């Protein structure tokens, strides 16, 4: 869920201007349009499909436009994309069939049936099933197989054992206690190191890009830059006020953290004191566009309990999209729950320390922190509620949410994590961290879910449902279609890597092995003997793979194979790897924005498992 949330936030800064954009924003946008036109060549002449008309922006003379970069500026509107893929999946017949396969009894017929999307049960513990991967659970035997027996040595259980080993290795490397009785294998520890490295790369990528230079600015760079200092210090002060006991009269506190003296930390917990890092993003769709979040260094938290959090996969969300347009009368909307982690009590407090130079002067004055600072300039903080970055925060918040929703008749599927339904209401939604993607038949049912959530959390609802988990959704309910795209993502990423548009269009994402015609045998390509890259080159390869992996999984599947091939060399990349990465960037710069179109379908998927 951290990775999904981070990837979603990576995209969230790439937005078009709102309808209430100021004149200054329009002037800055016009300046960017002129600069981009001068440096980027015309896209390839593929057949374009003008689906959505982009509102015209006012033209401003270049001489009258000051070249000033602000965090609110946006990239130029992307050209009309090309529909590359059509997917036809219908979820409705699968729900009824999968319930029969899982042995779930049908609803009682003593009372008149109430409207629903698919047959459901009258007990919250009975799940609605989506056609996702955990099919093996349907045929699972009630008796536990004995270790060493034939039923124990199956592929599914071997994969489960490997997953447990990797999870134990991750926890061990982060300073926790491994749950496995045996020490994880060398391969598991190696994979765990790669997972932690990828997570750190994602956090480092969560920075604000200077629209003028393309340089990524982190929190400390923003509060020291005269152009951004004032607004980002205010954003940081709001975050501290939200976590603590408020700031001034503009932000109400949640009592999540308390500033304490170093002597107030118990002696047996001093080894558990961790650090805090600041994540800055620009969220044009939010009320507070410049967002600063204080994230706890979870790799140093030694939490003895369970930390795994169920969350919906991207595949579940895509199937839900198709289910909406395949169900007559269904609609889609989204909800964003605020302070999702901050309102969850922790079973034990956690401690972290921050340098006083990273704390806004407004907070220092209001909370009198000069008296609590140590000789080395650190302020100690006690966290009593869930915070971003705490390994146990996600599970605790999810358990509390599940308890509250169960009281209102909502329940989570036991076979598909993150997929929720109601006992009888025709509503189904996926949950990714604190973002709800809701499919409903009848607005009153969605309003019921909204009212239940508002009893415990601040909720922002988007009834048009045009954006979810970083994907833009263009709903065509009349023709029963939905178009998925991420406009502007590749332009921003290419600018981050300072990659120019190639003079010659590139239509091949990865170099192929040339065929030797007439040869009696075709040999595989030999291993590369090219010189290895330095640390800077290795980091570049890893950033390219991480940046475009989300784009490939979301809408452009043509990127997945080359990214996988390049990522397999990321541990020890060579100059050949660098050449492959540059070819991939040339391909991305050449192609139009990809779109996936889902159309209503009555296709029935049958799944058989012999595990």
Secondary structure, DSSP 8 states (H G I E B T S, - for coil): -HHHHHHHHHHHT-----TT--HHHHHHHHHHHHHHHHHS-----------S---------GGGS-----TT---------EEEEEE----HHHHHHHHHHHT-----SSS-----SS---SSTTS----S-STTGGGG--SS---TTSTTTS-HHHHHHHHHHHHHHHHHHHTTS--SSSS---HHHHHHHHHHHHHHHHHHHH--EE-TTT--EE-HHHHHHSTTTHHHHHHHHHHHHHHHTT-BTTTB-----EEEE-GGGS-GGGGGG-EEEEEEEEE-TTSSS-EEEEEEE-GGG----S--------HHHHHHHHHHHHHSTT-EEEEEEETTTTTTSEEEEEEEEEEEGGGS-HHHHHHTTGGGT--TTSEEEEEEEE--TT-TTHHHHHHHHHHHHHHHTTEEE-SSSTTEEEESSSSEEEEEETTEEEEEESSHHHHHHHHHHHHTTS-EEEETT--EETTEEEEEETTTTEEEEE-TTHHHHHHHHTT----SS----SS------TT-S-----------B--HHHHHHHHHHHHHHHHHHHHT-THHHHHHHHHHTTGGG-BHHHHHHHHHHHHHHHHS--EEEEEE------------
